[in-house]
Structure formats: C-alpha cells, structure tokens
Amino acid sequence: MVSRMRKDYDITYLKLILLVIIISVLTACSEAAPTPSVAQTTAVSTTPSEPTDTPTPIKSEPTMSPSPTPIPTRTEPTLTPEPQSDESADEQAASSRSIANRSYYVDTTGSDKKGDGSADAPWATISYALKNIPDGSTVIVRPGTYMGKVNLRGTFAHGVTVRSEVPYLARLRHNKTVVTGFRGQGITLEGFDIAHDGPGAGKYVIQIQDLRSELPGADDPVSRITLRNNILHDSYNNDIIKVNNGATGITIEGNIFYNQSGSDSHIDANGVSDIVIQDNIFFNDFAGSDRPNNNDTGSYIVIKDSQVGEDAYEGSRNITVRRNVLLNWEGLKNNTFIVVGEDSVDYYQAYNVLVENNLMLGNSTNPIRAAFGVKGSRDVTFRYNTVIGDLPGQAYTMRLNTQENNKNNKNIYFYNNIWADPTGTFGFNVDEETARFSDTEPAETESFILNNNLYWNGGKDIPYDETQLINFTDDHHGLVGDPLLGDQSQLVLPRWLPDEERFADGSITIAEVFEQLVTLYGTPAAGSVVIDAADPDQATSEDIMGNPRPGDSPDIGAVEYQNQ
C-alpha cells in the first residue's frame, strides 16, 4: 500500500514538472512573436485647438517649369468621409521610420480601419496614410472628392510625396482650412484641385506654420514642405495659402491660383524664412466661379512679418519670387501684384528678397496702385521682370512707401526690367488728370538703384513727376523703345473646367498654360530693342522658361529671345 502511494505521488510530481515546462515554452514563444508592420499599426493622437494666423519660408535650388503631366481620363466624382482628428504633438516619432521606396494608395472607397494601403485595399484619407507610411514612400490618391481636413504631418528625412493619380481629378474640399502643415517635414503635395467647399468656410485653403518648436521658427521647425502642380482656388475666407509663424524651407511651385477673399492674398508669407515661390500662375476670375467681383481683394503675393515676438523671426527673410505669371487684376486699387511689407510695425518687415524673371500682364481694366510695391523693408531686388499692358493705376512701375511706425525703405534695386504700356497711358492716374512713373514719396525711402531698364508708352513721353523720388531720368542707362510683345486683346483666362477636364485656354496641364502665356505675351519678336541689351553684371543664369542666359549679352525682361 505504501509502495503504491509513493508510486502515485511520483507520477503526480512528474506531471507537475511537465506542466511547468510547457507553460514556460508557451510564454517564451509568445514573447518572441513578431510585431505588426508599420502599415498595420495605428497611433492614438490628440488634436490641439485650431491655430490663429501665422506665416512661413523656404529656399531651394532653381527648378524648371513643371513637366507635362498625363492627359486625364474622365472619372465621375465620388465622396469620401471627413477624416478623424489628427495633428498630434508627437509626430516627430515618425523620424524613426525605415526608408522604403514603394507606393501606397488612397481611394474614396478605401478604409482606414480595414485597408493596408495596397492597391487592392487602399486607405480612405491622406492624413491616415501619412501616419503610417515609411520615409521615401509615395502616396497615390485616386480620382474623387475627399471632404475634410488634410494634415501634412510626420518627419521624413528623405521625403515623401502625396500625388493625385490623375492630375487635378483628386479634389480636396472642406468648410475650414483644407490642408494644414503644422508639424511636418519632408512632404510634397502634388497634382490636386484644392478649394473651400463654398461660402461660409473658415480661414485659408492651405495653412503652413510651425507648431513643432516651443518658439515657432526655432530649433527644429516645420520645413521642406512643397506644394507642386496644384489648382488652388476659391477661398471664401481670407488667403488661399497662409505660410507663417516660423515656417522655413517651403517651396510653392508650378501651381495655378485664382480667387481669394476680402482684402487678402493668394499667398501671404508672414514671419517666415527661405521661401521659394516659382513657376506659378496668378489671376482672378470671380465671375467664372459665380462670385461677385467687388474689387476688394489684396495683392497676389504678400511678404511681411506682422507678428514679431510670436516666433523666432523679426522680419521675413531670404524669400525668392521667380518665374511666375501674374495677370487679370480684380483687386483693390491701392494694392499691387506683389508687395514686400504691408503692416504698421517698427522693424523691417522683410529683407533679402529677390523678385526676378516674372511676367506681369496688364490685361484688366480694373485699376491697380502699381505693378510692384515695397513698404518698410530693405535689401529687395527686382530684376529681369516684364510688366506689359494697360495696367491703369496711380503709377506704372512701383510704389515705395511707409506707414505709421515703419522704418524707411532701404537698398531697393531695379535692374534689367521691361515696363511697357502699348496704349500710351503709362502711369495714368485713375483719380487725377496726371500720370506718374512711380509712387515714391522722397521721405520714405533711403536708398535705391534704377539701372538699365526699358520703358515704352506707346510712342508717347514717359511721365515725369518732380514730387516723386524716382523717375525714369534716374536710370542713366535706361532705354526707351517698343519691346515688340504680343497683343493681349484675345487673352483667355485659364481657369480649370472640371467637367471638360481641361483649362479654358485648351491646355491640359498647368505647364502648358504657363508656356502659352509666356510665348504669346512675354516673348519679344525679332528686332526688339531688348535683345542683348541687359546689364550682364546683374544677369540671372536662366529666364522665365528655364532657358539659359548668355553671360556676356543677356536680354532685358523675363524672356531670353530664342533665335529660331
């Protein structure tokens, strides 16, 4: 009996030992199990309150006009629901993501919960895609209408691209800011149709500002954001693009802009650095959007700093505006196509600003103050630009002024530009029976240079006003003559026609629109006085189309004549 009991005890003891071993093995296997891939995980985020106004900047190497994009195929629009809240303060964690050169997909029929970003199981929103892709990826967004805010967030050292699969057929719409970039680095948004969804919308179509840094613009700010080849239009509240509050390294290139709201702008760069605005088209056509033209909108491009103390900057700096086409003014008669400085502050609003190789067309009958303006800023260069057309206003060439508290303008330079009015009304003042070359009160600008520009007033005298600081007689190497540029009477405003999937001038891409405007209205004919007439000491390496300029004999104006 005792022997049998001992035997049973031994068997039970062995069973216990075996059970412990099995549990240990299972536990070890569980701990060694692989974790889900980046594309399968989701991150919990918190959403901060919507920020108020602020500005942005960027510097980049020169690029050519955008390459032609494929001809779109017709697709019926569909809707996708607004994404969940996003914008979290720990987005920088994305910097640890691995590098991958692969594509992910977003579709109006996709799902952020069930999809994996593949072509067969796409996600539903761009915001979710950016939370889950590795560095070096491309997000392909299929045609359709995507409602709600898109957040350009995440830190990508090598950069990611979010691209409309068919140019301009992926539409982004929202009744507030459509696209925000508050904490992102290394993101390109390309090929979209972006606008407010109608009246009553919140401020801005796009806003980029720094909320990464404790003091915006310091340490590790929002940077390397590129907006390329997009149709950006119809803000019903304020600017189309607001870049502000310490943003840096922002590139806005190859886009088409029309129809901001109120006294605001297409681009407002406010308290930013190293911004490049290039190869874009700017115009307004409110009637084409079934909106009234109240002649109350602001300059197309504003460069300023109205918020010192709110970021790390005192004055926007290192801003380049080059190779753009600006036309069809429908704004306030006291504004300009481009203005450097706008507000009443006691520091320089902007400095180290370069405006070159732009084409400004005076095809509209709406009055404008001047083509270009500077207010309370320094170290601004305006060179190789072409201003051509009627352009009725208080002055034709420029407005240099200050307002209360502003510092005087300083070091403002004008080289190798064309200012030409074939109608013979150069600088005709819409309010008075006088004509002005410039609007430049002597006490408001400390220093300037006007050198080697061309002037034309349809064969009439260039206006002179002794009460103004700057007149054409200050240009000791200036030329007077017909630049032989194209007639603007048949110009077609190139708004996008979504039902026909083309622009109103017949072009399929923004690059085609750009080339057509420059060829028809900015290119001098053979025998033009501007050919080989520029000062080579102020030569740019290329013209508005990216054609090289000869170092010894460049042409005056935005276009370098090509002898075919």
LINTAUR-V787088 format. One line per field, one symbol per residue. phi: phi as a letter, one per 20 degrees, with the letter a starting at -180 (. if undefined). A space follows every 50 residues. Layout:
# LINTAUR-V787088
phi: ???
This chain:
# LINTAUR-V787088
phi: .ffffffffffffffffffffffffffffffeffeffgfeecdecddfff fegadabacbfgcfggfgdfffdfcffcdcfffffcjdfdfgfffeffeb dbdcccbfeebfedfcnffecfeecfgfgffceegnecdedfgqddeofd decodcfeoccdcfgdgmeeddcaecffcccdcebmcddbnddcafeqgn fffmecccbedfefdgndlcfgaldcdcldedblfdbmffcddblnfbmd dcbmdccamecmedcfcdecmcbldcdbmdccacbfffdldfeelceeff cdcabdcgnebedcofbldccblddcblfcdffedcgccdnbdecdcffb blddcblddddeeeeffcfafbccclcblcdcbldddcpflfafbeebcd bccgnffffbldcccledccdfemdgmfefdcecccfbdbfgedcebbcc bmddcbcmnefffccffdfdcfffefcfccrffldffefdfdfefedffd lbefenfecfffggffffffcdefegnffffmdffffdfefbdfenffdf febfefnfdefdfe
